[in-house]
């Protein structure tokens, strides 16, 4: 089962200690010990080598796996006492104080963070003094996360104004939240009262959010296994190839795809699968000169015809 970013961070911190005490541990044993799938564990192991004891990438964790066993080659190097430079101490203190002010943060987590910040301030001494003159304001997603987290804890319904890139419109809806999770971006899974179905909402697309007094009462649903990704097209779904210019590279971020190949002009050739290829006509219209559907040919022809009709309607209007 997928977890949110905070739970994943806690797990990875525990994983470092676990692996230090068990050199050459088997992947299946570690995954079982942490109650996650082997794919989720491998995903964590892909992140850990980018972590270490210096913001400048000095002593990074040298951890790798052959798919069967996990090896940590430099545990003693990163176990040396941590010495922070002035800029590192400042960055840590500013970030810690900012996170501690987030609404919806669990009180136990807030208290632990405040205690850790106080210890860091003492250890940093004058090196961290500059941090008191700096502050951070989180963008909207942080507030949305806090509201969703609170709604889940208090079992309350949410009202959303949500942007749908597929339809290029904002919709208003009430949602009974089920869980938060991260797969590249942070998402909320919930029961949408507008569509009367389970839906997934990306937090950075929530334009406005409000907690309602109505209790959340989603139906009993089996949580989906997201270890293979958020959207998992079936192998039998039709294949669509889209070529986009530099202005359309965002398509590779928003649409799950099999592969994205670089083009000489800085664009991408994106291959994806979808059970409803016709739904991509709207995407082709949005791209305009920044992209085109290559295959299947009938979809490409349909998109060109829709573009001609739209242009003709515009010319008649003016």
PyMOL commands that set and color helices and strands:
alter all, ss='L'
color gray80, all
select helices_A, chain A and resi 5-21+27-34+38-48+75-78+86-100+107-133+140-154+203-205+246-248+251-254+277-290+297-317
alter helices_A, ss='H'
color red, helices_A
select strands_A, chain A and resi 25-26+63-65+69-72+156-164+169-182+186-192+197-202+206-215+238-244+259-262+268-274+291-295
alter strands_A, ss='S'
color yellow, strands_A
deselect
rebuild
show_as cartoon
